[in-house]
Amino acid sequence: MSYPENFRYTKEHEWVLLEGDVATFGITDHAQRELGDIVYVDLPKVGTKFEAGKSFGSVESVKAVSDIYAPVGGEVVEANELLVNSPEKLNEDPHGVAWLIKVKVSDPAEINNLMTPADYEAYVGAEA
Amino acid sequence: METQTLRKTPLNAVHRALGAKMVDFGGWDMPVSYSGLVDEHHTVRNAVGLFDVSHMGEIEIRGPEALRLVDYVSTNAACRLKQGQAHYSGLLYESGGFVDDILVHKVSDTEFFICVNASNQEKDFEHIRGANKFDCEVEYASPKYAQIAIQGPKALEAIRDLTDSDLASLKYYWFTDGRFAGVPARMARTGYTGEDGFEVYVAPENAVAVWNAIMDAGAAEGIKPCGLGARNTLRLEAKMALYGHEITDTITPLEADLGWIVKFDKGDFIGKAALEKQLETGLTRKLIGFEMRGRGIGRDGYEVLVEGKPAGWVTSGSPSPTLNKNIGLCYLPIAHARPGEKIEIVVRNQPVEAETVPTPFYKRKK
């Protein structure tokens, strides 16, 4: 699977897509493969606020539970309901239907701190 | 990842070529999954899976008094094993806590073959050697063996044509020496999955050829390589103990619900006095299975609450792919270590309802 050009990526394997002042967060294909079969996704409620780099939820696979970290700071405006009953979608389509949350960002410039697709692919390649 | 320092089995390159996800497992670079943990789990329950377990250790004990040494260092009664038979046993400290859990194979009256956990092998060897007051030869034999497990209801069909030995007549927990895939092998009808299956021991230099021969021979049965991830969920469903989780150096076999591997009437053995004392004063805690009732998975190390108060800890916990429930094992005060108790497990600071249940969670049909 390729890493979408218009996404930006974190070292903890989240992706973010910024459209205006609303950002969509997800986890990368690399992350879902590392986690294996995903059984639970815990996401914050609408209205929850956090800063960049803070844990905002968790993804649990058969093997283990992993925190997920905010690529940029902001306030949750929507959580993906699909993942409550169909967490396995995260294994199937992590860059698409299985996005995690939408966030009204506090500082759009924070996205400049993140990796481009090329940087991320190099990072994942080096880590593997 | 720093892989140079990790120990490798002779099949390491095979796993990488198969695209396995590799992890550091107690200092070993091992495959955790290939096609996916859940897929591999179902493959073993329904067909047949292949595991590289060459990281496991082997210790050989030889000499006229070999039986006396084995019975002195282990809890089960090796004196009741027939030649060609194996059993599960415990290696204990004088305190009654586990050095390791082991499989003892009786090769002859004067030779025993012991399979031990990878991360305990050096410790086990030193322990047995230190207890060797019977002038036996105790050999650290791990470098002589690779071990491959073939597990699942179709295991026999998958591999029977690879040997002239009569695997079909081999009973559960018996073994035979012969040729397998053209090389000398020890073939045991043992396993760590709760299914029928075999564990085959061969020389490391033959491991790749044997692995490939099994993959080819089992293709018609749908054989798949399986990793340590599925091995863990399979053994948990069957309630087989994992060292460092259900059993440790501070847990006794009686607490671990493994009283059946302790034979008090066989003579003296290391740890016997401590276990007798424990029986006399009564157990204070015991291992018990649980199922989650609320949303969450009780995992290793999580706190267990009884009536809202800390009472025990989880030793292993996972979704059960076979049962489609979240299951686990935990230690509880003896009064609560029985099925039907309402408990809570603290999952990420949140108490989640669970209930103690009978085990094993899964038992294969005979």
Chai-1 contact restraints between the chains, C-beta under 6 A:
chainA,res_idxA,chainB,res_idxB,connection_type,confidence,min_distance_angstrom,max_distance_angstrom,comment,restraint_id
A,G36,B,L37,contact,1.0,0.0,6.0,A-B,restraint_1
A,D37,B,L37,contact,1.0,0.0,6.0,A-B,restraint_2
A,D37,B,V38,contact,1.0,0.0,6.0,A-B,restraint_3
A,V39,B,P319,contact,1.0,0.0,6.0,A-B,restraint_4
A,V62,B,L37,contact,1.0,0.0,6.0,A-B,restraint_5
A,V62,B,P319,contact,1.0,0.0,6.0,A-B,restraint_6
A,K63,B,G229,contact,1.0,0.0,6.0,A-B,restraint_7
